[in-house]
């Protein structure tokens, strides 16, 4: 083999090697670019998912607080309804027991179309007026 043929063979081999390296580098660059894009997308999606999860937690807390407030309100309404039911039974004309508060705490007018009675003793709060109209009567028993 002559020197010229060896140089030609080495040049061909070097060219083939450089082509292979350039193809590998281009493939590697493409892979790096794809990985970088995927990582950026994952970061963006991850942040969006964290934000979404935080919003869902906030909503769940608000719903739990609303449910607790509703339960407390319902309990108060039930207690009041039970008290009113007991009072209604005691003030029912057919009930064997009639009740009334021990104090008159708001202005009250007994009109001439009615008579009234209370079981005593009864106190009238300061600044409160009890008016008994003409032709009406009020008895404390």
Secondary structure as UniProt FT lines:
FT   HELIX           3..91
FT   TURN            93..94
FT   STRAND          103..104
FT   STRAND          108..110
FT   TURN            112..113
FT   STRAND          116..118
FT   STRAND          123..124
FT   TURN            126..127
FT   STRAND          130..132
FT   TURN            134..135
FT   STRAND          138..140
//
